[in-house]
Amino acid sequence: MEREEIQKRLKKELDKNRYEHTLGVMYTAGSLAMAYGYDYEKAMIAGLLHDCAKCLPTEKKISLCEKNDILVSKVERENPGLLHAKAGMVLAEEAYGVKDPQILHAIKVHTTGEPDMNTLDKIIYIADYIEPLRCEAPHLSIIRQIAFSDLNQCMAEILYDTLHYLSGRKGSVDPTTQLTYQFYEPYGKDQPWKH
């Protein structure tokens, strides 16, 4: 399925705010891909589809995962919003015809991350965090600059802020996010907000 066709279909499937966010991630992913010499069309398709399962009911997300033998963890059952990434990987393949394993993997890991991510994984994870409509995350202007100079450092800074934010909320933190931060932490710099 061509990108334009996917875009038209998503406009019907997602609510207005999610669709606008999706376009922001698509264009940001394309920009990051160009900055790092990566295939921008592939990055834009992954960005376009990263939240394709976001508006599905929880039961449908769980069902998509279970039907495809994808483990649903205790933390994901407690925080079903996390499941849209794994369910999105399945939906991208089944409903949108994506066969590229790198695109599917980037969709799968865009929420929690995972240690030692490939370039496309990092592009989608970062684009989801910094796209132009995002405004609530702390240190966003600095993180946006870092995104275009060092993907690994950017991962470290985003994960630090994410874990700091999640630790102040009720509920469990997905252990994969913690493991991802431990992997990228050495790439981080001593930022003023870390003191």
C-alpha positions, 0 to 999 in steps of 0.5 A: 500500500502506498503512503498516500493510501495509508494516510487516507485510510488512517484519517478515517481510523484515527481521531483528529488529534491522533491523526495530526500527531501521526502526520507530525511524527511522519514528517519528523521521522522523514527529516531525521532520516534525511539528517542521518542518511537513512531511507526517508520514505521507509521512515515516513511509512513507519512514522505514519503507522506507528500509532495505527492501533492507538484508537482500538479498544483494549480488548481488540489490542489484546486479541491482536497480540494473543492471536499472533502469539505476542506476549502481553505482560502484566505491566501491559495489562495494567497499562493497556495504552502500552499495547498499541505498539505491539498491536500496531505492528500486527495491524501494520502488516495485516491491514496495511500490507507492510512486510518490511521487518524494520518498519514493523520492528520500529512500530513495535518498540516505539513506546518502551524502546529496547536496548541496542535499537537500530537507526529506524527504531531510534528515529521513530522513538525520537520523532514520536517524542519531539514532533511539532505538536508535542509541547508538554515534555520537559527540555523539549527544545534542547532534546529537539536540537540533540535529535539532529546531532546524536541519536544515542544521546537523544535516546538517553535524554528522552529516556531519562525524562520519561523515567523521571516523569513515570516515577512520579505517577501511579502504576508500574513502569515497563521494565523494558523502558528501564533496560533501554535507559540502562543501555543508552545512559552512557551516551547521555551528557551531564545536563543541568536538569539531572541535578 
